[in-house]
Amino acid sequence: MGSTLPNWLRGVTTARVATYCVALLMAALFLYGLARFPDAPLHICASGYCGKQGQPHTLSEYTDFKVWERALFICWPVGMITLFLLQRWTSSRK
C-alpha cells in the first residue's frame, strides 16, 4: 500500500515543520508590532504617552505596546535558540 501523503509533503520531517512554525510565529509577532505600532517605541512624555515622532497615545495603546515589547523580547531569543537547536539536530541526523 502506498503513502497517503501528497507528493509535496513526502520527505518533510517533523523538525522541518517545527522550524517553519517557529520562524512563522516569530515573523508574525514582529510584523504585528510593526503594523500596530509604526511609531514605536512608545514612551511616557509630558502630555501622557508619545510615540517616536511625538504623536500622543492613550494608556491602553501604551500598555498594549509594552505587552508586545515584552512578548518580542521573550519569544525572539527563545525562537532563535530553538531554531539553532533544530538546525543542529537535523544536521547531526543526516
Backbone torsions as a table, in degrees:
resi	resn	phi	psi	omega
1	MET	NA	132.6	-177.6
2	GLY	-79.8	171.2	179.0
3	SER	-71.0	143.0	178.6
4	THR	-92.4	0.9	179.0
5	LEU	-77.6	145.7	174.4
6	PRO	-66.3	157.3	-177.2
7	ASN	-55.5	-40.6	-176.0
8	TRP	-69.3	-15.9	-177.8
9	LEU	-101.0	-11.2	-179.9
10	ARG	-68.3	136.5	178.5
11	GLY	85.4	-1.2	178.1
12	VAL	-81.1	123.9	-177.9
13	THR	-90.1	163.3	176.9
14	THR	-61.5	-38.8	179.9
15	ALA	-63.8	-37.9	179.2
16	ARG	-67.1	-42.4	177.9
17	VAL	-62.9	-43.3	178.1
18	ALA	-62.2	-40.1	178.3
19	THR	-60.9	-46.8	179.2
20	TYR	-63.1	-40.7	-179.5
21	CYS	-64.6	-46.0	179.4
22	VAL	-62.6	-46.4	-179.8
23	ALA	-63.4	-39.8	179.4
24	LEU	-65.8	-42.2	178.2
25	LEU	-64.4	-41.1	178.2
26	MET	-63.4	-44.3	179.8
27	ALA	-65.2	-41.6	-179.7
28	ALA	-63.4	-42.4	178.8
29	LEU	-62.8	-44.8	179.6
30	PHE	-64.7	-47.1	-177.8
31	LEU	-67.3	-32.6	174.9
32	TYR	-59.4	-48.7	-179.9
33	GLY	-65.6	-37.3	178.8
34	LEU	-63.1	-40.7	179.7
35	ALA	-77.6	-38.7	-175.4
36	ARG	-77.3	-33.8	-176.5
37	PHE	-126.9	70.3	-175.9
38	PRO	-66.8	-21.4	179.2
39	ASP	-107.7	31.5	177.7
40	ALA	-66.6	152.4	5.2
41	PRO	-84.8	144.2	174.2
42	LEU	-84.8	143.4	-178.0
43	HIS	-146.0	165.5	177.9
44	ILE	-77.9	132.5	178.0
45	CYS	-134.8	-178.3	-175.8
46	ALA	-60.6	-35.3	-177.8
47	SER	-91.4	6.9	179.8
48	GLY	129.0	-98.2	-179.3
49	TYR	-132.3	133.8	-175.5
50	CYS	-130.0	156.6	173.8
51	GLY	-92.5	-174.3	-178.0
52	LYS	-58.1	-36.1	-176.8
53	GLN	-100.0	13.8	175.8
54	GLY	88.2	3.7	178.3
55	GLN	-67.3	137.4	179.1
56	PRO	-73.2	147.4	177.3
57	HIS	-136.2	159.5	-179.8
58	THR	-86.3	167.8	175.7
59	LEU	-61.2	-38.4	179.2
60	SER	-61.7	-44.5	178.3
61	GLU	-64.4	-40.1	178.7
62	TYR	-64.0	-43.9	178.7
63	THR	-63.5	-43.6	177.3
64	ASP	-60.5	-40.6	178.6
65	PHE	-62.9	-44.5	-178.9
66	LYS	-63.8	-37.9	177.3
67	VAL	-64.5	-46.6	178.5
68	TRP	-62.0	-43.4	-179.5
69	GLU	-61.0	-44.1	178.7
70	ARG	-64.3	-42.5	178.0
71	ALA	-61.8	-41.5	179.1
72	LEU	-64.1	-44.4	-178.3
73	PHE	-69.5	-19.8	176.1
74	ILE	-92.0	-48.6	-173.1
75	CYS	-71.2	-36.7	-177.2
76	TRP	-66.7	-47.9	176.7
77	PRO	-62.8	-41.2	178.3
78	VAL	-63.1	-41.9	178.1
79	GLY	-63.6	-42.0	179.5
80	MET	-64.2	-42.8	177.9
81	ILE	-64.1	-42.3	178.3
82	THR	-61.4	-45.3	178.4
83	LEU	-62.5	-40.5	177.9
84	PHE	-61.9	-46.6	-179.4
85	LEU	-66.7	-38.5	176.4
86	LEU	-63.5	-39.8	178.6
87	GLN	-64.0	-44.9	178.6
88	ARG	-64.4	-40.0	-178.2
89	TRP	-65.9	-43.2	-178.8
90	THR	-71.6	-34.6	179.8
91	SER	-73.5	-28.5	178.9
92	SER	-77.9	-19.7	-179.2
93	ARG	-85.9	-11.3	-177.7
94	LYS	-79.8	NA	NA
